Amino acid sequence: MIKLFSLKQQKKDEESAGGNRTGAGGKKASAAQLRIQKDINELNLPKTCEINFPDDDDLLNFRLIISPDEGFYKGGKFVFSFKVGQGYPHDPPKVKCETMVYHPNIDLEGNVCLNILRFVYHS
């Protein structure tokens, strides 16, 4: 009888927590974290790109490393840092090129100039 009661209580607890997804460390994941996790899982990166998370528990800050195998930038290794805010996907991420590169869309401080990063983006 006691086991039956504990099973009912366990089921009740699972149902009440069913809608609350948790992130790393047992904390409740924000909408931005859930969305970025979905978007990253759906990424189909070519072999010339790799994504790197300095902190495995923080999906909102990551680096993209691009190593072109053809064209003018062949042999280069270009590192971009992404800082995704809590307003994602309604607010664009902050992107910075950490590698010094001469490109019309990247200024001398590494700021990336793309319209999709400047204006409000809606998914």
N, C-alpha and C positions, 0 to 999 in steps of 0.2 A: 504494500500500500504506500509506504514512504517512497519507494522507487517510482511508482506511478505519479505521485505528487511532484517529485523532482523533475521527471520527464515533462510533465505539463508546464511546470515553471520555466524549464529550459526552452521549450517551444514558444511560450509566451514572450520570453526575453528576445528570442531570435526574430519573432514577428515584429516586435516593437522596434528593433534595431535594423530591420530589413531595409528601410529606405535610407539609412545613414551609412554611406560608404566612409571608410576611414582610410587615411593616408598612412605614411610611415610613422611609427611611434604611437599608433593608436589615436592620433588626432583626426578630427573630422576634416576631410579634404574639401577645399574650396571649389567653387564652380570652375575657376580658371585652371586649377590643378587637374580636375577631371577632364576638362576639354583639351588641355595641352597633352595629357597622357593619351587621349584618344587620337589626337592629331599626329603625335610622334609614332604611335603604333601603326598608323595607316601610311606612314612615309615609306616610299620605295626609293631609297637612295642609290645612286649609281656607285660603282666600285671606286670612283674617284672622290667620293665624299664620305666622311665619317662624323658621327655625332659623339660628343664627349660630355659627360656630366661630372664636374669637379666634386660635387656633393651628391651622392646617390639618392639622398632623401629630398633633394630640392630640384624638382623638375622644371621650375620656372627660371632657372639660370643654367645655361648650357653653352657649349662651344661647337661650332660647325667647322670642320677642317676640310678644305677643298684642295685637291692635288690634281690639277688638270694633266691629262696625258696627251693632249694635242693642242695646237693653236699657239698664239703668241705667249701665253702664260705657261706653256708646257714645262714641267719640271719644278714649278713653283709650289709652295705650300702656303695657303692663305687661311688664316684663322679668323673667324668671326665669332664675337660673343653676343649672346642673346639674353636679354633681361625681359621676362614676360611679367607684366603687372597683373594685379588682381582683377582688373577690368577686362582681361582677355576673354573672348575674341573681339569685344567691342572697341577696346583700345589696342592699338598696334604695339608689338614688342619693340624694345629699344635694341638696335643692332649697331655694332661697332666692329670695324675691321681692325684687328690687332697687328696685322702685318702691314708694313709700309709698302704701298703699291701705287703705281700711277694708273689711275682709272678715272674716266669722266664722272662716274657716279660715287666716287669716294674722295673726300677731301683730305687735306694733309693731317688732320687729327683723327682720321679713321671713321668719321661719320658717314654713314651710307645714305645717299640721297635717292630714294625711290618713292613715288607717289603713294604706293600702298602702305608705306611705313609712316607717311606724314598725315594722311587723312584717316577719318574714322572708317574702319573696315567692318563690314557686316558679313557674317557667314551665311 
